[in-house]
Amino acid sequence: MEKYITAPVTSEKTKELQAGDYVYLSGTIYVARDAAHKRMSEALGRGEELPFDIRDSTIYYMGPSPAREGRPIGSAGPTTATRMDKYAPALLDLGQKAMIGKGKRSRDVKDAIVRNGAVYFAAVGGAGALLSKCIVKSEIVCYEDLGTEAVRRLEVRDFPVIVVIDSGGRDLYETAVREYCLI
Amino acid sequence: MIRNVNTQIIADAVKEMCIDTNYYLSEDMREAMRKSADGEKSELGRKILGQLLDNLKIAGEEMIPICQDTGMAVIFLEIGQDIHLEGMAVEEAVNEGVRAGYRDGYLRKSVVGDPLLRDNTKDNTPAVVHYSIVPGNKITITMAPKGFGSENMSRIFMLKPADGVDGVKDAVLTAVRDAGPNACPPMVIGVGIGGTFEKCAILAKKALARPVNERSEFSHIRQLEEELLESVNRLGIGPGGLGGTTTALAVNINTYPTHIAGLPVAVNICCHVNRHMIREL
């Protein structure tokens, strides 16, 4: 089913989403990948605040290519979410509601999704040029020294994603593949 | 007849090839993707393949890299033995080309200088260079920037001779099944069979740089390539890993003699952005 939603993605909104839904997302989302997650995790360990308001936030696992002059961002497709599995449950428990990436998630992440009424979206991997057209604004929030791995705030318009793990814990990667598996 | 070559021409070629491979996918790959979109059984799968074709069009027309992971630069450098090289060291020339290409081409800098300390080198160097000395007086550069979503899902299996061809098939299917959505399917699967531990990995990498519409010159390997492609596409992983009949676009196998006690198999997985380009200097 096709749906249009606007960030912040609250638990009222995630409740309406089911694995397999094709969603066009608009609004403000954050970008963080491996190195930024490590730093945020270390900051939490020291009892410090996170660099942005985590409640009802959406984090896009992505590291863009450099923007050409006059453009908000370069190529901007998803990176493999599996590598963030170590950090995601703690952030979900603090109120993060949505993740955008690609690839399988661990049992711990699925449990945290259900526990917190969150959602895991996949964007199409390797479609970075196409996806960049849905990003209207990009600014660095912190960790600028990490280059492409800095934390960014994005404004997106009708950014296409697919619900892979919904708030009930259903996983499209498992169900859809079974439908076409012949061996 | 000895030919004198200044290594600056290697740097210049590498720079251009870094940029070209990241904005324009080769025709063999484009053709394979168009064909797969026609044959895909899943509706969502067809939609994703359509987006990937649109993505290629946008990349070339608007000069946005096909994928934000513009890769670690992998280069096969064949140098004719009748060449005398002058100027900066060959490896320095290659890295000079990578540095300039990734800077001027607005490509992502994805390389960390030490695998444990992990500070970004900020210019995407160093490249991974595989050299070979060949007859003649030409230089052949194969450029294949490699993204790590799929690289991370690649595997080496040190099989026993008794495992035979069935063991090879199992190894490939296991690697692809485990890779699933993480490797950005539809994939291209490079397989190396034989040699030693490191040789089979290089064979697999080189297999990815072979055009996907060219089959092996050996009939039994050609048959294995075709059979494995069919099997992989029965796994159901599909475009984006969201179910379907297009899990891979090609299985390319390269082989080499091996030891009486071994059957090494390397499976180097690449996503649909299988960038490769060859230039002769």
Boltz contact constraints between the chains, C-beta under 6 A:
constraints:
  - contact:
      token1: [A, 64]
      token2: [B, 68]
      max_distance: 6.0
  - contact:
      token1: [A, 65]
      token2: [B, 65]
      max_distance: 6.0
  - contact:
      token1: [A, 65]
      token2: [B, 68]
      max_distance: 6.0
  - contact:
      token1: [A, 65]
      token2: [B, 70]
      max_distance: 6.0
  - contact:
      token1: [A, 65]
      token2: [B, 107]
      max_distance: 6.0
  - contact:
      token1: [A, 65]
      token2: [B, 108]
      max_distance: 6.0
  - contact:
      token1: [A, 66]
      token2: [B, 106]
      max_distance: 6.0
  - contact:
      token1: [A, 68]
      token2: [B, 106]
      max_distance: 6.0
  - contact:
      token1: [A, 74]
      token2: [B, 106]
      max_distance: 6.0
  - contact:
      token1: [A, 75]
      token2: [B, 64]
      max_distance: 6.0
  - contact:
      token1: [A, 75]
      token2: [B, 65]
      max_distance: 6.0
  - contact:
      token1: [A, 75]
      token2: [B, 68]
      max_distance: 6.0
  - contact:
      token1: [A, 76]
      token2: [B, 68]
      max_distance: 6.0
  - contact:
      token1: [A, 77]
      token2: [B, 67]
      max_distance: 6.0
  - contact:
      token1: [A, 77]
      token2: [B, 68]
      max_distance: 6.0
  - contact:
      token1: [A, 80]
      token2: [B, 149]
      max_distance: 6.0
  - contact:
      token1: [A, 80]
      token2: [B, 182]
      max_distance: 6.0
  - contact:
      token1: [A, 82]
      token2: [B, 182]
      max_distance: 6.0
  - contact:
      token1: [A, 103]
      token2: [B, 181]
      max_distance: 6.0
  - contact:
      token1: [A, 103]
      token2: [B, 182]
      max_distance: 6.0
  - contact:
      token1: [A, 124]
      token2: [B, 48]
      max_distance: 6.0
  - contact:
      token1: [A, 124]
      token2: [B, 51]
      max_distance: 6.0
  - contact:
      token1: [A, 124]
      token2: [B, 240]
      max_distance: 6.0
  - contact:
      token1: [A, 125]
      token2: [B, 184]
      max_distance: 6.0
  - contact:
      token1: [A, 126]
      token2: [B, 67]
      max_distance: 6.0
  - contact:
      token1: [A, 126]
      token2: [B, 184]
      max_distance: 6.0
  - contact:
      token1: [A, 126]
      token2: [B, 271]
      max_distance: 6.0
  - contact:
      token1: [A, 126]
      token2: [B, 272]
      max_distance: 6.0
  - contact:
      token1: [A, 126]
      token2: [B, 273]
      max_distance: 6.0
  - contact:
      token1: [A, 127]
      token2: [B, 51]
      max_distance: 6.0
  - contact:
      token1: [A, 127]
      token2: [B, 52]
      max_distance: 6.0
  - contact:
      token1: [A, 127]
      token2: [B, 55]
      max_distance: 6.0
  - contact:
      token1: [A, 128]
      token2: [B, 67]
      max_distance: 6.0
  - contact:
      token1: [A, 128]
      token2: [B, 68]
      max_distance: 6.0
  - contact:
      token1: [A, 129]
      token2: [B, 55]
      max_distance: 6.0
  - contact:
      token1: [A, 129]
      token2: [B, 58]
      max_distance: 6.0
  - contact:
      token1: [A, 129]
      token2: [B, 59]
      max_distance: 6.0
  - contact:
      token1: [A, 129]
      token2: [B, 64]
      max_distance: 6.0
  - contact:
      token1: [A, 130]
      token2: [B, 51]
      max_distance: 6.0
  - contact:
      token1: [A, 130]
      token2: [B, 54]
      max_distance: 6.0
  - contact:
      token1: [A, 130]
      token2: [B, 55]
      max_distance: 6.0
  - contact:
      token1: [A, 130]
      token2: [B, 58]
      max_distance: 6.0
  - contact:
      token1: [A, 132]
      token2: [B, 64]
      max_distance: 6.0
  - contact:
      token1: [A, 147]
      token2: [B, 120]
      max_distance: 6.0
  - contact:
      token1: [A, 148]
      token2: [B, 108]
      max_distance: 6.0
  - contact:
      token1: [A, 173]
      token2: [B, 181]
      max_distance: 6.0
  - contact:
      token1: [A, 173]
      token2: [B, 241]
      max_distance: 6.0
  - contact:
      token1: [A, 176]
      token2: [B, 242]
      max_distance: 6.0
  - contact:
      token1: [A, 176]
      token2: [B, 243]
      max_distance: 6.0
  - contact:
      token1: [A, 177]
      token2: [B, 236]
      max_distance: 6.0
  - contact:
      token1: [A, 177]
      token2: [B, 237]
      max_distance: 6.0
  - contact:
      token1: [A, 177]
      token2: [B, 243]
      max_distance: 6.0
  - contact:
      token1: [A, 179]
      token2: [B, 243]
      max_distance: 6.0
  - contact:
      token1: [A, 180]
      token2: [B, 236]
      max_distance: 6.0
  - contact:
      token1: [A, 180]
      token2: [B, 238]
      max_distance: 6.0
  - contact:
      token1: [A, 180]
      token2: [B, 243]
      max_distance: 6.0
  - contact:
      token1: [A, 180]
      token2: [B, 244]
      max_distance: 6.0
  - contact:
      token1: [A, 181]
      token2: [B, 236]
      max_distance: 6.0
  - contact:
      token1: [A, 182]
      token2: [B, 234]
      max_distance: 6.0
  - contact:
      token1: [A, 183]
      token2: [B, 234]
      max_distance: 6.0
